[in-house]
Amino acid sequence: MAIIGTYECKIDAKGRVLVPASLKKQLPGIADGFVLKRSVFESCLELWPMAEWEKMMIKIGKLNPFDKKNDAFIRRFMAGVKNVEIDDAGRLLIAKDLIDFAKVSKDIVFSSKVNIMEIWDKKLYEATLEGDDFDFGELAQDVMSNINFDE
C-alpha cells in the first residue's frame, strides 16, 4: 500500500523527530520497526518499513558478490543503514552520521515515495522541487508514457 503525503517536522538537538500522527497511521508494521538509510541519488534519508526492506534484501541478496560492480553497489547501498523504531512517545531517533549525510538542520520534511518515506532538510527539499534544471512534463512523459494503464 502506498504511503501518501508530505509532512513538515522539527528535529531536536538529540536527533529525535516526532512523527506526525497522520503519517504514523499510514506506516505499515510499526511494531516490526524500520530501516533508515542514505538515499542513493539525493542528499536525503530513506525510511523503509521492515517488510519493504526485507523484499529489497531478497533482491540484493541475489546479486553475485564476486562481481566487482555488485560488491561496490552493495557496500554503498548498505552504508550507514540503521534499524530504527518509533518509540512510545511517537519519536524517531536519527543517528548523527545520517543527520550529517542529509545535511539536516532544525526543519525537516517527510515525503512519500510510494512505499517508503524520504526524510529531507526542508531547505534542500524545497530547492530540489524548485530546481529549473529540467522539465517535469518531459520527465513525466519519458518515465510514464510506456506504462500500460489498463492493467
Secondary structure, 3 states (H helix, E strand, C coil): CCCCCEEEEEECCCCEEECCHHHHCCCCCHHHCEEEEECCCCCCEEEEEHHHHHHHHHHHHCCCCCCHHHHHHHHHHHCCCEEECECCCCEEECCHHHHHHCCCCCEEEEEEECCEEEEEEHHHHHHHHHCCCCCHHHHHHHHHCCCCCCC
